[in-house]
Amino acid sequence: MERKCDMVTGEDSRHESEGWISGRSDHQLRESKGEGHSCPSDAQNRERGGHFWIEGIRIVHEALAMEATVELLIQAPGLLTSEHAQVLVAQVPPNRRLAVSPCVFQSISDREGPRGLGAVVRMMDLPLKAIPLSEELLLVVAHQVRDPGNLGAIIRTADCVAASGVVVIEPAADPYALKAVRASMGSLFALPLVRLPDGTSFWRWTWEARVAGWPLQVVATSAHGTEDYRALDYRRPTVMLMGSEGPGLPDSAKAQADALVRIPLRGRASSLNVAAATAVLLYEVLNQRLIARQC
């Protein structure tokens, strides 16, 4: 009789009931990946469980290094050929590890040629007040950015320049969706992430920061901006407000910003991808601040 591809293998699984994952572990995994049937969308399913799925040696390494809460680590010993992966597995307590067959892991994975390591991780949403105000503040606000790949890339770029955090104003892509998590390359764990249902509390936060004496500037981007992005002085606490793909920022957001900048275009393309535009602007901020420190 042919063996089915649904048997848990390894020492960590000896207390599991029949089937490859059962009970609470199965429930966690399905919710984290958005595979439940009681919620109308993947994002709502993850929200209900409060956890999400990550996969790959590098991103699991980042999650553990940044002390994210790994609720369940899933490994396929038959696929794990990396010594570093074995070290990562050993960092997770046995009661939060689950060993499965290669066939089973492949059925979980959305990748071709999976490496055999993934985890269910607790979401890390923070309130806006958790963003520390300082002279070096550099906050990225993704305003209704709908593409998860772009959102993940924005988070990764923010991490690259040591930004103070990323705020996601909804409706927007889910930063915990598989595509966004993969695009962030682990940077999701490296800096504060805030999600807001709309822009109301963000604008109140900027007002409160100014009342407290911080010389905060909110810089909005637009193809019709009044200033070249390089002309602005970014050596003060700065919030970079990035609009969604296509429509960009709404007029109400642009009207409340302190500056409206544009990135010059010389070719036939009419605009930059929002993730690419974010990278251009953040590295201008970094460059100005590095030069200022050298003077």
C-alpha positions as a Python dict, from the first residue, in 0.01 Angstrom:
ca = {
    (1, 'M'): (0, 0, 0),
    (2, 'E'): (143, 337, -101),
    (3, 'R'): (227, 570, 184),
    (4, 'K'): (27, 893, 179),
    (5, 'C'): (194, 1231, 179),
    (6, 'D'): (43, 1331, 511),
    (7, 'M'): (249, 1166, 780),
    (8, 'V'): (444, 1367, 1035),
    (9, 'T'): (795, 1238, 1077),
    (10, 'G'): (1067, 1283, 1334),
    (11, 'E'): (1096, 1296, 1708),
    (12, 'D'): (920, 1629, 1748),
    (13, 'S'): (599, 1483, 1607),
    (14, 'R'): (557, 1181, 1831),
    (15, 'H'): (276, 1343, 2028),
    (16, 'E'): (79, 1444, 1719),
    (17, 'S'): (-240, 1257, 1644),
    (18, 'E'): (-291, 1079, 1312),
    (19, 'G'): (-229, 1302, 1010),
    (20, 'W'): (63, 1525, 925),
    (21, 'I'): (-49, 1821, 1136),
    (22, 'S'): (-348, 1816, 1364),
    (23, 'G'): (-534, 2023, 1619),
    (24, 'R'): (-382, 2356, 1717),
    (25, 'S'): (-80, 2327, 1484),
    (26, 'D'): (-300, 2277, 1180),
    (27, 'H'): (-524, 2565, 1285),
    (28, 'Q'): (-225, 2799, 1331),
    (29, 'L'): (-72, 2710, 998),
    (30, 'R'): (-392, 2750, 799),
    (31, 'E'): (-468, 3087, 960),
    (32, 'S'): (-114, 3216, 911),
    (33, 'K'): (-122, 3128, 542),
    (34, 'G'): (-479, 3248, 491),
    (35, 'E'): (-619, 2904, 413),
    (36, 'G'): (-912, 2900, 655),
    (37, 'H'): (-1265, 2872, 522),
    (38, 'S'): (-1450, 3083, 778),
    (39, 'C'): (-1305, 3419, 675),
    (40, 'P'): (-1368, 3592, 342),
    (41, 'S'): (-1007, 3691, 278),
    (42, 'D'): (-651, 3583, 353),
    (43, 'A'): (-578, 3905, 541),
    (44, 'Q'): (-882, 3868, 764),
    (45, 'N'): (-784, 3511, 835),
    (46, 'R'): (-436, 3614, 949),
    (47, 'E'): (-586, 3894, 1157),
    (48, 'R'): (-811, 3651, 1337),
    (49, 'G'): (-520, 3429, 1435),
    (50, 'G'): (-272, 3711, 1492),
    (51, 'H'): (10, 3524, 1321),
    (52, 'F'): (158, 3477, 975),
    (53, 'W'): (371, 3232, 777),
    (54, 'I'): (735, 3279, 680),
    (55, 'E'): (949, 3042, 476),
    (56, 'G'): (1318, 3013, 403),
    (57, 'I'): (1641, 2991, 597),
    (58, 'R'): (1730, 3361, 572),
    (59, 'I'): (1395, 3497, 688),
    (60, 'V'): (1369, 3243, 972),
    (61, 'H'): (1719, 3351, 1075),
    (62, 'E'): (1607, 3716, 1079),
    (63, 'A'): (1295, 3635, 1280),
    (64, 'L'): (1498, 3455, 1546),
    (65, 'A'): (1778, 3713, 1546),
    (66, 'M'): (1529, 3995, 1604),
    (67, 'E'): (1350, 3791, 1872),
    (68, 'A'): (1018, 3766, 1692),
    (69, 'T'): (772, 3530, 1857),
    (70, 'V'): (795, 3202, 1667),
    (71, 'E'): (485, 3009, 1764),
    (72, 'L'): (559, 2703, 1553),
    (73, 'L'): (868, 2611, 1352),
    (74, 'I'): (811, 2356, 1077),
    (75, 'Q'): (1104, 2165, 935),
    (76, 'A'): (1151, 1888, 683),
    (77, 'P'): (1469, 1706, 790),
    (78, 'G'): (1487, 1540, 450),
    (79, 'L'): (1520, 1881, 282),
    (80, 'L'): (1744, 2059, 532),
    (81, 'T'): (2099, 2031, 400),
    (82, 'S'): (2226, 2354, 555),
    (83, 'E'): (2418, 2334, 883),
    (84, 'H'): (2300, 2686, 962),
    (85, 'A'): (1939, 2571, 927),
    (86, 'Q'): (2004, 2300, 1184),
    (87, 'V'): (2141, 2562, 1421),
    (88, 'L'): (1825, 2767, 1373),
    (89, 'V'): (1604, 2468, 1448),
    (90, 'A'): (1793, 2409, 1771),
    (91, 'Q'): (1714, 2764, 1887),
    (92, 'V'): (1342, 2687, 1905),
    (93, 'P'): (1213, 2484, 2203),
    (94, 'P'): (1107, 2126, 2112),
    (95, 'N'): (745, 2195, 2205),
    (96, 'R'): (733, 2461, 1933),
    (97, 'R'): (893, 2250, 1661),
    (98, 'L'): (723, 2020, 1415),
    (99, 'A'): (905, 1782, 1179),
    (100, 'V'): (733, 1677, 858),
    (101, 'S'): (824, 1475, 553),
    (102, 'P'): (962, 1648, 241),
    (103, 'C'): (641, 1568, 60),
    (104, 'V'): (434, 1735, 329),
    (105, 'F'): (654, 2045, 338),
    (106, 'Q'): (625, 2080, -37),
    (107, 'S'): (248, 2076, 2),
    (108, 'I'): (273, 2361, 254),
    (109, 'S'): (519, 2568, 56),
    (110, 'D'): (429, 2806, -224),
    (111, 'R'): (783, 2787, -362),
    (112, 'E'): (949, 2572, -621),
    (113, 'G'): (1227, 2371, -461),
    (114, 'P'): (1155, 2460, -95),
    (115, 'R'): (1445, 2440, 150),
    (116, 'G'): (1246, 2271, 425),
    (117, 'L'): (1220, 2544, 689),
    (118, 'G'): (929, 2770, 777),
    (119, 'A'): (756, 2917, 1078),
    (120, 'V'): (432, 3058, 1211),
    (121, 'V'): (518, 3395, 1368),
    (122, 'R'): (318, 3629, 1587),
    (123, 'M'): (228, 3962, 1423),
    (124, 'M'): (426, 4260, 1550),
    (125, 'D'): (198, 4561, 1499),
    (126, 'L'): (284, 4859, 1716),
    (127, 'P'): (99, 5180, 1800),
    (128, 'L'): (217, 5501, 1636),
    (129, 'K'): (341, 5633, 1971),
    (130, 'A'): (599, 5351, 1969),
    (131, 'I'): (791, 5537, 1695),
    (132, 'P'): (1063, 5727, 1883),
    (133, 'L'): (1078, 6099, 1811),
    (134, 'S'): (1432, 6229, 1762),
    (135, 'E'): (1641, 6466, 1551),
    (136, 'E'): (1726, 6165, 1334),
    (137, 'L'): (1365, 6066, 1272),
    (138, 'L'): (1306, 5921, 926),
    (139, 'L'): (961, 5769, 904),
    (140, 'V'): (819, 5611, 588),
    (141, 'V'): (442, 5629, 545),
    (142, 'A'): (299, 5402, 276),
    (143, 'H'): (-38, 5557, 201),
    (144, 'Q'): (-278, 5296, 59),
    (145, 'V'): (-5, 5108, -127),
    (146, 'R'): (-198, 4814, -272),
    (147, 'D'): (74, 4589, -414),
    (148, 'P'): (226, 4356, -150),
    (149, 'G'): (553, 4324, -342),
    (150, 'N'): (595, 4701, -345),
    (151, 'L'): (508, 4725, 23),
    (152, 'G'): (761, 4457, 114),
    (153, 'A'): (1027, 4631, -95),
    (154, 'I'): (952, 4962, 80),
    (155, 'I'): (999, 4796, 419),
    (156, 'R'): (1329, 4646, 303),
    (157, 'T'): (1457, 4982, 175),
    (158, 'A'): (1351, 5154, 497),
    (159, 'D'): (1558, 4900, 688),
    (160, 'C'): (1856, 4957, 456),
    (161, 'V'): (1873, 5326, 549),
    (162, 'A'): (1799, 5258, 919),
    (163, 'A'): (1465, 5438, 907),
    (164, 'S'): (1272, 5487, 1229),
    (165, 'G'): (982, 5273, 1110),
    (166, 'V'): (716, 5216, 848),
    (167, 'V'): (352, 5321, 878),
    (168, 'V'): (93, 5159, 652),
    (169, 'I'): (-224, 5360, 603),
    (170, 'E'): (-513, 5141, 494),
    (171, 'P'): (-684, 5029, 282),
    (172, 'A'): (-357, 4880, 167),
    (173, 'A'): (-172, 4558, 96),
    (174, 'D'): (-124, 4330, 394),
    (175, 'P'): (240, 4353, 508),
    (176, 'Y'): (206, 3998, 642),
    (177, 'A'): (94, 3849, 309),
    (178, 'L'): (337, 3594, 163),
    (179, 'K'): (444, 3821, -123),
    (180, 'A'): (508, 4119, 104),
    (181, 'V'): (697, 3910, 359),
    (182, 'R'): (916, 3761, 87),
    (183, 'A'): (987, 4102, -68),
    (184, 'S'): (1091, 4242, 270),
    (185, 'M'): (1367, 3976, 294),
    (186, 'G'): (1339, 3971, 673),
    (187, 'S'): (1340, 4349, 718),
    (188, 'L'): (985, 4315, 848),
    (189, 'F'): (1143, 4209, 1178),
    (190, 'A'): (1406, 4482, 1190),
    (191, 'L'): (1206, 4802, 1236),
    (192, 'P'): (876, 4915, 1389),
    (193, 'L'): (568, 4853, 1177),
    (194, 'V'): (245, 5044, 1234),
    (195, 'R'): (-86, 4987, 1058),
    (196, 'L'): (-357, 5254, 1066),
    (197, 'P'): (-714, 5220, 937),
    (198, 'D'): (-697, 5570, 787),
    (199, 'G'): (-485, 5884, 801),
    (200, 'T'): (-663, 6056, 1092),
    (201, 'S'): (-439, 5934, 1373),
    (202, 'F'): (-126, 5990, 1163),
    (203, 'W'): (-201, 6358, 1109),
    (204, 'R'): (-290, 6397, 1476),
    (205, 'W'): (48, 6241, 1565),
    (206, 'T'): (230, 6493, 1345),
    (207, 'W'): (44, 6779, 1511),
    (208, 'E'): (126, 6649, 1859),
    (209, 'A'): (494, 6611, 1766),
    (210, 'R'): (510, 6975, 1655),
    (211, 'V'): (330, 7094, 1968),
    (212, 'A'): (595, 6907, 2168),
    (213, 'G'): (861, 7114, 1991),
    (214, 'W'): (987, 6875, 1725),
    (215, 'P'): (1066, 7050, 1391),
    (216, 'L'): (892, 6775, 1198),
    (217, 'Q'): (846, 6799, 821),
    (218, 'V'): (612, 6582, 616),
    (219, 'V'): (734, 6540, 260),
    (220, 'A'): (481, 6420, 3),
    (221, 'T'): (562, 6295, -345),
    (222, 'S'): (391, 6375, -671),
    (223, 'A'): (471, 6383, -1041),
    (224, 'H'): (348, 6743, -1023),
    (225, 'G'): (548, 6835, -715),
    (226, 'T'): (660, 7196, -680),
    (227, 'E'): (1020, 7114, -579),
    (228, 'D'): (1291, 6882, -704),
    (229, 'Y'): (1340, 6618, -434),
    (230, 'R'): (1713, 6708, -410),
    (231, 'A'): (1641, 7072, -324),
    (232, 'L'): (1488, 6997, 14),
    (233, 'D'): (1682, 6991, 341),
    (234, 'Y'): (1632, 6651, 505),
    (235, 'R'): (1861, 6710, 803),
    (236, 'R'): (1561, 6761, 1030),
    (237, 'P'): (1305, 6502, 1149),
    (238, 'T'): (1138, 6385, 830),
    (239, 'V'): (830, 6186, 737),
    (240, 'M'): (829, 6057, 379),
    (241, 'L'): (472, 6018, 256),
    (242, 'M'): (444, 5778, -38),
    (243, 'G'): (124, 5734, -239),
    (244, 'S'): (-36, 5431, -393),
    (245, 'E'): (42, 5297, -737),
    (246, 'G'): (-155, 5473, -1008),
    (247, 'P'): (-354, 5745, -833),
    (248, 'G'): (-76, 5847, -594),
    (249, 'L'): (-157, 6054, -288),
    (250, 'P'): (-502, 6208, -248),
    (251, 'D'): (-526, 6586, -265),
    (252, 'S'): (-613, 6600, 106),
    (253, 'A'): (-282, 6436, 200),
    (254, 'K'): (-80, 6656, -34),
    (255, 'A'): (-248, 6966, 106),
    (256, 'Q'): (-144, 6878, 463),
    (257, 'A'): (218, 6802, 373),
    (258, 'D'): (491, 7060, 431),
    (259, 'A'): (655, 6998, 94),
    (260, 'L'): (552, 6838, -233),
    (261, 'V'): (850, 6700, -423),
    (262, 'R'): (898, 6539, -762),
    (263, 'I'): (1161, 6305, -903),
    (264, 'P'): (1276, 6419, -1251),
    (265, 'L'): (1211, 6174, -1534),
    (266, 'R'): (1406, 6185, -1858),
    (267, 'G'): (1288, 5884, -2058),
    (268, 'R'): (951, 5777, -2194),
    (269, 'A'): (827, 5630, -1864),
    (270, 'S'): (569, 5853, -1700),
    (271, 'S'): (643, 5752, -1342),
    (272, 'L'): (857, 5543, -1109),
    (273, 'N'): (734, 5237, -928),
    (274, 'V'): (644, 5345, -571),
    (275, 'A'): (909, 5117, -421),
    (276, 'A'): (1175, 5258, -654),
    (277, 'A'): (1066, 5615, -579),
    (278, 'T'): (1088, 5544, -207),
    (279, 'A'): (1443, 5417, -251),
    (280, 'V'): (1548, 5729, -444),
    (281, 'L'): (1410, 5960, -176),
    (282, 'L'): (1537, 5767, 126),
    (283, 'Y'): (1889, 5753, -11),
    (284, 'E'): (1884, 6127, -70),
    (285, 'V'): (1794, 6170, 297),
    (286, 'L'): (2074, 5933, 397),
    (287, 'N'): (2326, 6108, 171),
    (288, 'Q'): (2246, 6454, 309),
    (289, 'R'): (2274, 6334, 667),
    (290, 'L'): (2602, 6153, 607),
    (291, 'I'): (2753, 6464, 448),
    (292, 'A'): (2632, 6677, 740),
    (293, 'R'): (2806, 6447, 989),
    (294, 'Q'): (3133, 6478, 801),
    (295, 'C'): (3134, 6857, 809),
}
